[in-house]
């Protein structure tokens, strides 16, 4: 049994050790963590949803033969997911990007890519498109 003590201004009762640990967690640690989360949420709410973090260039919409049509650079809550789902994109968990199913080993559908880019821009997102160059004629 441990003696009572004061931690960050909270009196921890003289009690059995596991109960003291529980009291320290619930009276000291958890309120500090909740305060930090509230501050972070308030800072995020103050920042506009379309504002990009420094050093990022927004979303990149591109087509390659290997990956097909993909979108990279999204963040949770930026509004891109709803737009991309409407266009049939799926989230690739392993590679961490959105992709258009059935677009691998196909030619780029520039009309589709332009429509997706326009809808993303309408949602106040910055989009860079990287369409492949046309194959030279022989």
Order of alpha helices (4+ residues) and beta strands (2+ residues): beta-beta-alpha-alpha-beta-beta-alpha-beta-beta-alpha-beta
